[in-house]
Amino acid sequence: MFTDFVENRVEIGRIEPIQPRHSSRYSELHYLGALVFGALRRGRRTQHYTDSQMNIVVADPLPASAIELLRSVTGWSVDARAQRPLDALRADLAEADALIVRSATTVDRALIESAPRLRVIARAGTGVDNVDVEAATERGILVMNAPGANSVSVAELAMTLMLALSRGVAPADAAMKRGVWDKKKLVGAELRGKTLGVVGLGRIGQEVASRARAFAMTIVAHDPFISEQVAESMDITLLSLDDLCARADYITLHVPATSETRHLFGRERLAACKAGVRIVNTARGELIDEEALADAIESGSVAGAGLDVFENEPPGDSRLVKLPQVLATPHIAASTVEAQELVGTETAAAVRDYLQSGTIANAVNFPSVRGDEAAQLRPFMTLAERMGTLLAQLASGRTHGIGVRYYGPLLGAHGPLLASAAIAGTLRPILSTSVTFVNARAVAEQRGIEIVESRSSRPRDYANLLSLKLQTTEGERWIEGTVFETGTPRLELIDGIDVEAPLEGNMLVIRNEDQPGVIGEVGTILGRHGINIAGFSLGRGRGGAIGVVNMDAGQQDEHVEAAVKELRGVAAIRQVCLVRLA
């Protein structure tokens, strides 16, 4: 493992690939919504983001306002048709850049493989359990959701079910419709003073808790991804799931369905719950073993259940649904006018912004950064990507290690994001596989390329500086760069020699003997081939000299290649690398 930079390392370690957030981090999906910036420059369609022709497939119903938001972009094609046959959907995805779904469409590996140009999958809703996030990540496809748009609607239904269970609203209404007036059989219970157990304290769980507090309930919660400080700020006590079940009079579920959460409430857990507990589920049907719940209700250990979701939907001839102690609704938690409108427009806007400018909102398979730092970080993302692209073209041999070091508070705080950009920039020129910021780490791991990240507190000449090292079978190459106040990415160092050059366009990187006449000869050769020099940066060190030539745009390839060939014939020049960043 290579870990040494020019100074002793302060903090370093092997960084494993980012795992999709749909694993056991079940509550995080409900409140993750910070803004990140992905690919940040416009250009080639296969790698970058542009305003030109885009094909958007909308496979499930969205409000008209959301469809119109996408269609308002000049040149974009929006195919919005729900309930199309699977074969037809696969055919329509052959040229698609984006796919938008709700819960009806399952986006599995096979469907993803039928979409070779797909860049983003957007789930108009909170959960992404109908999307194969791992398969999308392997392909470098961003997966988005709309985690907060329907939170209030779902929370209000959860409270509705709690109240209706407590007061017997459904049987009372049914009796009145039969002409029966029987108050004695309809004695209910108050929420006041009762303990509510919230399983999953994300956006929706927090909305439920705030409303339950208005009913003077005591709130306890189970969520391994919420800190004690955050819970305390909401006057909520965090407990283990077993302790929560033992104490709660009401339990409300707000976690997605994963392999870890399937039958979270099975026979053993239901038996361990407080006698007379009432359970509300507006999240996912797979969280509860329905047969076990039916048995627990019939035995009297569970007083009742309010269910909006089921393992199979519709549930068919369900013993559980038919029980009088069960209040069942047909998956309507997010079905309000307000939620449907907001989910649709928020999802459409996120897709539009990603395809137009690379802005990433509500991603579930990519790191996030606070919105107030996004503008500052954007040019450093460009810097990291271009540094990787430069280094890949400078080095020779088979790559087996990439080292990234961060100097300064901004870069140190967002190291994994910058490393992903640098890795993508490094691998893209040398691999035929599509490499994006989303799958860069996974692609590196698949090829046995070690990723080493470190942070340094050593003072440097710039507030924030990025150092990148590439190790190959032929040796190491090392560069450093920063961003000026104008937002311009700048190269500051190559292999320990100070240079200062803009990181843009096409460049020549020349390593030569430190002797008179070399600069003049370089200029003469370039001029002879009609190449106009936009900038010429020089650096000197113990190992010789390095020159970086920025060339004007529009130079003909054959002229540049001829000049490079002639430069390589100069006795004092050891190496000439043509680097294309455009």
C-alpha positions as CSV (number, residue, x, y, z in Angstrom):
1,M,0.0,0.0,0.0
2,F,1.3,3.4,-0.9
3,T,0.5,6.1,1.7
4,D,3.4,8.5,1.8
5,F,3.2,12.1,0.6
6,V,5.8,14.7,1.1
7,E,5.0,15.1,4.7
8,N,4.0,12.7,7.4
9,R,0.4,11.7,7.2
10,V,-2.0,13.0,9.8
11,E,-4.9,10.7,9.2
12,I,-5.1,8.0,6.6
13,G,-6.9,4.8,5.9
14,R,-8.2,2.6,3.2
15,I,-11.6,3.8,2.0
16,E,-14.1,1.2,1.0
17,P,-16.6,1.9,-1.8
18,I,-19.7,3.8,-0.9
19,Q,-22.5,1.3,-0.2
20,P,-26.0,2.0,-1.4
21,R,-28.0,3.6,1.4
22,H,-30.9,1.2,1.0
23,S,-29.3,-1.4,3.4
24,S,-29.9,-1.3,7.1
25,R,-29.7,2.5,7.2
26,Y,-33.4,2.4,7.0
27,S,-34.4,5.7,8.6
28,E,-31.8,7.7,6.7
29,L,-33.7,7.4,3.5
30,H,-36.6,9.3,5.0
31,Y,-34.7,12.5,5.8
32,L,-31.7,12.5,3.5
33,G,-32.2,15.5,1.3
34,A,-29.0,17.6,1.3
35,L,-27.7,18.9,-2.0
36,V,-24.7,17.6,-3.8
37,F,-23.1,18.5,-7.0
38,G,-22.2,15.8,-9.5
39,A,-20.7,16.1,-12.9
40,L,-20.0,19.8,-13.3
41,R,-19.0,20.6,-16.8
42,R,-20.9,20.5,-20.1
43,G,-19.6,18.6,-23.1
44,R,-19.6,15.1,-24.4
45,R,-23.0,13.5,-24.1
46,T,-21.7,10.2,-22.8
47,Q,-20.1,11.7,-19.8
48,H,-21.5,15.1,-18.9
49,Y,-24.6,17.1,-18.6
50,T,-26.1,19.5,-21.1
51,D,-29.3,21.3,-22.0
52,S,-29.6,19.6,-25.4
53,Q,-31.9,16.7,-26.4
54,M,-33.0,14.6,-23.5
55,N,-35.4,11.6,-23.4
56,I,-37.4,11.3,-20.2
57,V,-39.6,8.2,-19.6
58,V,-42.3,8.6,-16.9
59,A,-43.6,5.1,-16.2
60,D,-46.2,5.9,-13.5
61,P,-48.7,8.7,-13.0
62,L,-47.4,12.2,-12.1
63,P,-49.4,15.4,-11.8
64,A,-49.8,17.5,-15.0
65,S,-47.7,20.3,-13.4
66,A,-44.7,17.9,-13.0
67,I,-44.9,16.7,-16.7
68,E,-45.2,20.3,-17.9
69,L,-42.1,21.3,-15.9
70,L,-40.1,18.8,-17.8
71,R,-41.7,19.5,-21.2
72,S,-41.0,23.2,-20.8
73,V,-37.3,22.6,-21.4
74,T,-36.6,23.2,-25.1
75,G,-35.6,20.1,-27.0
76,W,-36.6,17.6,-24.3
77,S,-38.9,14.6,-25.1
78,V,-41.1,13.4,-22.3
79,D,-42.9,10.1,-22.7
80,A,-45.4,10.0,-19.9
81,R,-47.6,6.8,-20.1
82,A,-48.6,4.7,-17.1
83,Q,-49.3,1.0,-17.0
84,R,-47.5,0.2,-20.3
85,P,-46.5,-3.4,-20.8
86,L,-43.0,-4.4,-19.6
87,D,-41.7,-5.2,-23.0
88,A,-42.9,-1.8,-24.2
89,L,-41.2,-0.1,-21.3
90,R,-37.9,-1.8,-22.0
91,A,-38.1,-0.7,-25.6
92,D,-38.8,2.9,-24.6
93,L,-35.9,2.9,-22.3
94,A,-33.4,2.1,-25.0
95,E,-32.8,5.8,-25.7
96,A,-33.8,7.2,-22.3
97,D,-31.7,9.5,-20.2
98,A,-34.0,9.5,-17.2
99,L,-36.7,7.2,-15.8
100,I,-39.3,8.5,-13.3
101,V,-41.5,6.0,-11.4
102,R,-43.7,5.8,-8.4
103,S,-44.4,2.5,-6.5
104,A,-46.2,0.6,-9.3
105,T,-43.1,0.1,-11.5
106,T,-40.3,-2.3,-10.3
107,V,-36.9,-1.1,-11.6
108,D,-34.9,-4.3,-11.4
109,R,-31.5,-5.2,-12.8
110,A,-33.0,-6.5,-16.0
111,L,-34.9,-3.2,-16.6
112,I,-31.8,-1.2,-15.9
113,E,-29.8,-3.3,-18.4
114,S,-32.3,-2.4,-21.1
115,A,-31.5,1.3,-20.7
116,P,-27.9,1.8,-21.9
117,R,-28.0,5.6,-21.8
118,L,-29.8,6.0,-18.5
119,R,-28.3,8.6,-16.2
120,V,-30.9,9.0,-13.4
121,I,-33.7,7.0,-11.9
122,A,-36.1,9.1,-9.8
123,R,-38.7,7.6,-7.4
124,A,-41.5,10.0,-6.9
125,G,-42.0,9.1,-3.2
126,T,-40.0,8.3,-0.1
127,G,-39.0,4.7,-0.3
128,V,-36.8,3.2,-3.1
129,D,-37.4,-0.5,-2.3
130,N,-38.9,-1.0,-5.8
131,V,-35.5,0.2,-7.3
132,D,-32.4,-2.0,-7.5
133,V,-30.1,0.6,-6.1
134,E,-27.1,-1.7,-6.2
135,A,-27.5,-2.4,-9.9
136,A,-28.0,1.3,-10.7
137,T,-24.9,2.2,-8.7
138,E,-22.8,-0.4,-10.6
139,R,-23.9,1.3,-13.8
140,G,-23.1,4.8,-12.5
141,I,-26.8,5.8,-12.5
142,L,-28.0,8.2,-9.9
143,V,-31.0,7.2,-7.9
144,M,-33.1,10.0,-6.4
145,N,-36.3,10.1,-4.3
146,A,-38.5,12.7,-2.8
147,P,-38.1,12.1,0.9
148,G,-40.0,15.0,2.4
149,A,-42.7,15.8,0.0
150,N,-45.4,13.5,1.4
151,S,-44.2,13.5,5.1
152,V,-47.1,15.6,6.4
153,S,-49.7,13.6,4.6
154,V,-48.3,10.2,5.9
155,A,-48.0,11.6,9.4
156,E,-51.5,12.8,9.4
157,L,-52.9,9.4,8.4
158,A,-50.8,7.7,11.1
159,M,-52.4,10.0,13.7
160,T,-55.8,9.4,12.1
161,L,-55.4,5.7,12.5
162,M,-54.3,6.1,16.1
163,L,-57.2,8.2,17.0
164,A,-59.7,6.0,15.1
165,L,-58.4,2.9,16.8
166,S,-58.6,4.5,20.2
167,R,-62.1,5.7,19.8
168,G,-63.6,2.9,17.7
169,V,-64.6,5.3,14.9
170,A,-65.0,2.6,12.3
171,P,-67.4,0.3,14.2
172,A,-69.3,3.3,15.6
173,D,-69.9,4.5,12.0
174,A,-70.9,1.0,10.9
175,A,-73.4,0.7,13.7
176,M,-74.9,4.1,13.0
177,K,-75.4,3.1,9.4
178,R,-77.2,-0.1,10.5
179,G,-79.4,2.0,12.7
180,V,-77.9,0.8,15.9
181,W,-77.3,3.2,18.8
182,D,-75.1,1.4,21.3
183,K,-72.8,3.7,23.3
184,K,-71.9,1.2,26.0
185,K,-70.0,-1.0,23.5
186,L,-68.0,1.9,22.2
187,V,-66.0,3.1,25.1
188,G,-62.6,4.3,23.9
189,A,-59.3,5.4,25.3
190,E,-57.5,8.8,25.3
191,L,-54.1,9.3,23.7
192,R,-53.2,11.7,26.6
193,G,-50.6,10.2,28.9
194,K,-49.9,7.2,26.7
195,T,-46.5,6.3,25.4
196,L,-46.0,6.3,21.6
197,G,-43.1,4.3,20.2
198,V,-41.8,5.6,16.9
199,V,-39.8,3.1,14.9
200,G,-37.7,5.2,12.4
201,L,-37.2,8.8,13.4
202,G,-36.7,10.3,10.0
203,R,-38.8,13.0,8.4
204,I,-42.1,11.2,8.7
205,G,-41.4,9.8,12.2
206,Q,-40.5,13.3,13.4
207,E,-43.7,14.7,11.9
208,V,-45.7,12.1,13.8
209,A,-43.9,12.8,17.0
210,S,-44.6,16.5,16.8
211,R,-48.3,15.8,16.4
212,A,-48.4,13.2,19.1
213,R,-46.8,15.7,21.5
214,A,-49.8,18.0,21.0
215,F,-52.0,15.1,22.4
216,A,-49.8,15.0,25.5
217,M,-48.2,11.7,24.6
218,T,-44.8,10.6,25.8
219,I,-42.6,9.9,22.8
220,V,-39.9,7.1,22.7
221,A,-38.1,6.1,19.5
222,H,-35.8,3.5,18.0
223,D,-33.4,4.7,15.3
224,P,-29.7,3.8,15.2
225,F,-29.0,6.7,12.9
226,I,-30.3,9.5,15.1
227,S,-27.9,11.0,17.7
228,E,-28.9,11.4,21.3
229,Q,-28.5,15.2,20.9
230,V,-31.0,15.4,18.1
231,A,-33.5,13.2,19.9
232,E,-33.2,15.2,23.1
233,S,-33.8,18.4,21.2
234,M,-37.2,16.9,20.2
235,D,-37.9,15.7,23.8
236,I,-37.7,12.1,22.6
237,T,-36.0,9.2,24.4
238,L,-34.1,6.8,22.3
239,L,-34.5,3.1,23.2
240,S,-33.5,-0.3,21.8
241,L,-36.3,-1.8,19.8
242,D,-37.0,-4.4,22.5
243,D,-37.3,-1.7,25.2
244,L,-39.5,0.4,23.0
245,C,-41.9,-2.6,22.5
246,A,-42.0,-3.3,26.2
247,R,-43.0,0.3,27.1
248,A,-45.1,1.6,24.2
249,D,-48.9,1.7,24.3
250,Y,-48.9,2.6,20.6
251,I,-46.3,1.8,18.0
252,T,-46.0,3.5,14.6
253,L,-43.6,2.2,11.9
254,H,-41.7,4.5,9.6
255,V,-38.9,2.5,8.0
256,P,-38.4,1.1,4.5
257,A,-38.5,-2.5,3.5
258,T,-35.1,-4.1,3.4
259,S,-33.7,-7.6,4.0
260,E,-33.0,-6.4,7.6
261,T,-36.5,-5.0,8.3
262,R,-38.6,-7.7,6.7
263,H,-40.9,-9.0,9.4
264,L,-39.3,-6.7,11.9
265,F,-42.5,-7.3,13.8
266,G,-42.8,-11.1,13.8
267,R,-44.2,-13.5,16.2
268,E,-41.5,-13.2,18.9
269,R,-41.4,-9.4,18.8
270,L,-45.2,-9.1,18.9
271,A,-45.2,-11.5,21.9
272,A,-42.7,-9.2,23.7
273,C,-44.8,-6.1,23.2
274,K,-46.7,-4.5,26.0
275,A,-50.1,-6.1,26.5
276,G,-52.9,-4.2,24.7
277,V,-50.5,-2.4,22.3
278,R,-52.0,-0.8,19.2
279,I,-49.8,-0.9,16.1
280,V,-49.9,1.5,13.1
281,N,-48.1,0.8,9.8
282,T,-48.1,3.4,7.1
283,A,-44.6,2.5,5.8
284,R,-44.2,-0.9,4.2
285,G,-46.3,-4.1,4.5
286,E,-43.3,-6.3,4.7
287,L,-42.4,-4.9,8.1
288,I,-45.1,-7.0,9.8
289,D,-45.7,-10.8,9.7
290,E,-49.4,-10.6,9.0
291,E,-50.3,-14.1,10.2
292,A,-48.5,-13.5,13.4
293,L,-50.2,-10.1,13.9
294,A,-53.6,-11.7,13.2
295,D,-52.9,-14.4,15.9
296,A,-51.8,-11.7,18.4
297,I,-54.9,-9.7,17.9
298,E,-57.2,-12.7,18.2
299,S,-55.4,-13.7,21.4
300,G,-55.9,-10.2,22.8
301,S,-52.2,-9.5,23.3
302,V,-52.4,-6.8,20.7
303,A,-55.5,-4.6,21.0
304,G,-55.7,-3.5,17.4
305,A,-53.9,-2.3,14.3
306,G,-54.2,0.5,11.8
307,L,-52.8,-0.7,8.5
308,D,-52.3,1.3,5.3
309,V,-49.8,-1.2,3.7
310,F,-49.7,-4.9,3.2
311,E,-47.3,-7.6,2.2
312,N,-49.4,-8.2,-0.9
313,E,-51.4,-5.4,-2.4
314,P,-54.3,-5.7,-2.7
315,P,-54.3,-8.2,0.2
316,G,-57.0,-10.4,-1.2
317,D,-59.0,-12.6,1.2
318,S,-57.0,-11.6,4.2
319,R,-57.8,-12.9,7.7
320,L,-56.0,-9.9,9.2
321,V,-58.0,-7.3,7.3
322,K,-61.3,-8.9,8.2
323,L,-60.7,-8.7,12.0
324,P,-62.9,-6.1,13.7
325,Q,-59.9,-4.8,15.7
326,V,-58.1,-3.8,12.4
327,L,-58.7,-0.6,10.6
328,A,-57.4,-1.0,7.1
329,T,-56.9,1.5,4.3
330,P,-55.7,0.9,0.7
331,H,-52.3,2.4,0.8
332,I,-53.5,6.0,0.8
333,A,-51.1,7.6,3.2
334,A,-49.5,9.8,0.5
335,S,-52.7,10.2,-1.4
336,T,-53.6,13.8,-0.7
337,V,-53.9,16.5,-3.3
338,E,-51.1,18.4,-1.7
339,A,-48.7,15.5,-1.4
340,Q,-49.2,14.2,-4.9
341,E,-48.6,17.7,-6.3
342,L,-45.5,18.3,-4.2
343,V,-44.0,14.8,-4.8
344,G,-44.4,15.1,-8.5
345,T,-43.0,18.6,-9.0
346,E,-40.2,18.0,-6.5
347,T,-39.1,14.9,-8.4
348,A,-39.4,16.5,-11.8
349,A,-37.4,19.5,-10.7
350,A,-34.7,17.3,-9.3
351,V,-34.4,15.4,-12.6
352,R,-34.4,18.6,-14.6
353,D,-31.7,20.2,-12.5
354,Y,-29.5,17.1,-12.7
355,L,-29.7,16.7,-16.4
356,Q,-29.2,20.5,-17.0
357,S,-26.4,21.3,-14.6
358,G,-25.4,18.2,-12.7
359,T,-27.0,19.4,-9.5
360,I,-27.9,16.4,-7.3
361,A,-30.8,16.6,-4.8
362,N,-32.1,13.8,-2.7
363,A,-29.7,11.1,-3.9
364,V,-29.7,7.8,-2.1
365,N,-26.5,6.3,-3.7
366,F,-24.2,9.3,-3.5
367,P,-22.7,11.5,-0.8
368,S,-24.3,14.7,0.2
369,V,-23.2,18.2,1.3
370,R,-25.1,21.0,2.9
371,G,-26.6,23.5,0.6
372,D,-24.8,26.4,2.0
373,E,-21.4,24.8,1.1
374,A,-22.5,23.6,-2.4
375,A,-21.5,26.7,-4.3
376,Q,-18.1,26.7,-2.6
377,L,-17.5,23.0,-3.3
378,R,-18.6,23.1,-7.0
379,P,-15.3,24.4,-8.4
380,F,-13.3,22.0,-6.3
381,M,-15.3,19.1,-7.7
382,T,-14.3,20.3,-11.2
383,L,-10.7,20.7,-9.9
384,A,-10.6,17.1,-8.6
385,E,-12.1,15.6,-11.8
386,R,-9.7,17.5,-14.0
387,M,-6.7,16.7,-11.8
388,G,-7.6,13.0,-12.2
389,T,-7.9,13.3,-16.0
390,L,-4.5,15.1,-16.2
391,L,-2.8,12.6,-14.0
392,A,-4.2,9.6,-16.0
393,Q,-2.7,11.1,-19.2
394,L,0.7,11.9,-17.6
395,A,1.2,8.4,-16.1
396,S,2.2,5.2,-17.9
397,G,1.7,1.6,-16.9
398,R,-1.1,-0.2,-15.2
399,T,-2.8,1.7,-12.4
400,H,-3.0,0.0,-9.0
401,G,-3.3,2.9,-6.5
402,I,-4.8,6.4,-6.2
403,G,-4.0,8.6,-3.3
404,V,-6.0,11.7,-2.4
405,R,-4.9,14.2,0.3
406,Y,-7.0,17.2,1.5
407,Y,-5.7,20.4,3.0
408,G,-8.1,23.0,4.5
409,P,-11.5,22.9,6.2
410,L,-13.7,22.8,3.1
411,L,-11.9,19.9,1.4
412,G,-11.4,18.0,4.6
413,A,-15.1,18.1,5.4
414,H,-16.0,16.6,2.0
415,G,-13.2,14.3,1.2
416,P,-15.2,11.3,0.0
417,L,-17.1,13.5,-2.5
418,L,-13.9,15.0,-3.9
419,A,-12.2,11.6,-4.0
420,S,-15.1,10.2,-6.1
421,A,-14.6,13.1,-8.5
422,A,-10.9,12.5,-8.7
423,I,-11.3,8.7,-9.2
424,A,-13.8,9.3,-12.0
425,G,-11.5,11.7,-13.7
426,T,-8.6,9.3,-13.4
427,L,-10.4,6.2,-14.7
428,R,-12.5,7.8,-17.4
429,P,-9.6,8.3,-19.9
430,I,-8.3,4.7,-19.5
431,L,-11.4,2.6,-19.3
432,S,-14.1,1.9,-21.9
433,T,-16.6,1.3,-19.1
434,S,-18.8,4.3,-18.3
435,V,-17.4,5.9,-15.1
436,T,-19.3,8.5,-13.2
437,F,-19.0,10.0,-9.7
438,V,-21.6,7.5,-8.6
439,N,-19.8,4.3,-9.5
440,A,-16.2,5.4,-9.6
441,R,-15.2,3.7,-6.3
442,A,-16.9,0.5,-7.2
443,V,-15.2,0.5,-10.6
444,A,-11.8,1.0,-8.9
445,E,-12.5,-1.8,-6.5
446,Q,-13.5,-4.2,-9.2
447,R,-10.1,-3.6,-10.9
448,G,-8.1,-4.0,-7.7
449,I,-7.2,-0.3,-7.5
450,E,-6.5,0.8,-4.0
451,I,-8.0,4.1,-2.9
452,V,-6.1,5.9,-0.1
453,E,-7.5,9.2,1.4
454,S,-5.8,11.4,4.0
455,R,-6.2,14.8,5.6
456,S,-3.4,17.1,6.6
457,S,-3.4,20.0,9.0
458,R,0.0,21.2,7.8
459,P,-0.2,24.9,6.7
460,R,0.0,25.5,2.9
461,D,0.0,28.6,0.7
462,Y,-3.7,28.1,0.0
463,A,-6.7,27.8,2.3
464,N,-7.8,24.7,0.5
465,L,-5.5,22.5,-1.6
466,L,-6.0,19.1,-3.2
467,S,-3.1,16.6,-3.7
468,L,-3.5,13.6,-6.0
469,K,-1.0,10.8,-6.5
470,L,-1.2,7.9,-9.0
471,Q,0.8,4.7,-8.6
472,T,1.3,2.5,-11.6
473,T,3.6,-0.4,-12.5
474,E,5.9,2.3,-13.9
475,G,6.1,4.4,-10.8
476,E,4.3,7.4,-9.3
477,R,3.0,10.7,-10.5
478,W,1.9,13.4,-8.2
479,I,0.1,16.7,-8.7
480,E,-1.5,19.4,-6.6
481,G,-4.1,22.0,-7.4
482,T,-6.5,24.6,-5.9
483,V,-9.2,27.0,-6.9
484,F,-8.7,30.7,-7.2
485,E,-11.2,33.3,-6.0
486,T,-12.6,33.6,-9.5
487,G,-13.6,29.9,-9.3
488,T,-10.9,28.8,-11.7
489,P,-9.2,25.4,-11.1
490,R,-5.4,25.8,-11.1
491,L,-2.6,23.3,-11.3
492,E,0.1,24.2,-8.6
493,L,2.6,21.4,-8.6
494,I,3.8,18.4,-10.7
495,D,6.0,15.8,-9.1
496,G,7.3,18.2,-6.5
497,I,8.0,21.1,-8.9
498,D,6.0,24.3,-8.5
499,V,4.0,25.3,-11.5
500,E,1.0,27.5,-11.9
501,A,-1.3,26.9,-14.8
502,P,-5.1,26.9,-15.5
503,L,-6.6,23.4,-15.7
504,E,-8.6,23.7,-18.9
505,G,-8.6,22.9,-22.5
506,N,-5.7,21.1,-24.2
507,M,-2.3,21.2,-22.6
508,L,1.3,20.1,-23.2
509,V,3.3,19.0,-20.1
510,I,7.0,19.0,-20.9
511,R,9.8,17.7,-18.7
512,N,13.2,18.8,-19.8
513,E,16.8,19.5,-18.7
514,D,17.2,22.8,-16.9
515,Q,19.4,24.5,-19.5
516,P,19.2,27.6,-21.7
517,G,17.4,27.6,-25.0
518,V,14.7,25.0,-24.3
519,I,11.8,27.5,-23.9
520,G,12.7,29.3,-27.1
521,E,12.9,26.0,-29.0
522,V,9.5,24.9,-27.7
523,G,7.9,28.2,-28.8
524,T,9.6,28.0,-32.2
525,I,8.3,24.5,-32.9
526,L,4.8,25.3,-31.8
527,G,4.7,28.4,-33.9
528,R,6.0,26.5,-36.9
529,H,3.0,24.2,-36.6
530,G,0.5,27.0,-36.3
531,I,-0.2,26.4,-32.6
532,N,-1.0,29.5,-30.6
533,I,0.1,29.5,-27.0
534,A,-2.6,30.7,-24.5
535,G,-0.3,30.3,-21.5
536,F,3.2,29.0,-20.7
537,S,4.0,28.1,-17.0
538,L,7.5,27.0,-15.9
539,G,8.9,25.4,-12.8
540,R,12.3,24.2,-11.8
541,G,13.5,21.7,-9.3
542,R,16.4,19.4,-8.5
543,G,15.2,16.9,-11.0
544,G,15.1,19.3,-13.9
545,A,12.4,21.6,-15.2
546,I,8.7,21.3,-16.1
547,G,6.8,23.4,-18.6
548,V,3.0,23.5,-19.0
549,V,1.7,24.9,-22.2
550,N,-2.0,25.8,-22.5
551,M,-3.0,25.9,-26.2
552,D,-5.8,28.0,-27.7
553,A,-9.0,26.1,-28.5
554,G,-9.6,25.0,-32.1
555,Q,-6.1,23.7,-32.9
556,Q,-6.2,20.9,-35.5
557,D,-5.3,17.5,-34.1
558,E,-2.8,16.7,-36.9
559,H,-0.9,20.0,-36.2
560,V,-0.7,19.3,-32.5
561,E,0.4,15.7,-33.0
562,A,3.1,16.8,-35.5
563,A,4.4,19.4,-33.0
564,V,4.5,16.8,-30.2
565,K,6.5,14.5,-32.4
566,E,9.0,17.2,-33.2
567,L,9.3,18.3,-29.5
568,R,10.1,14.7,-28.5
569,G,13.0,14.8,-30.8
570,V,14.7,17.7,-29.0
571,A,17.7,16.4,-27.1
572,A,17.1,18.4,-23.9
573,I,13.4,17.3,-23.6
574,R,12.9,14.1,-21.7
575,Q,9.1,13.8,-22.0
576,V,6.1,15.5,-23.7
577,C,2.6,14.6,-22.8
578,L,-0.5,15.9,-24.6
579,V,-3.3,16.3,-22.1
580,R,-6.9,16.8,-23.2
581,L,-9.2,18.2,-20.6
582,A,-11.9,19.6,-22.9
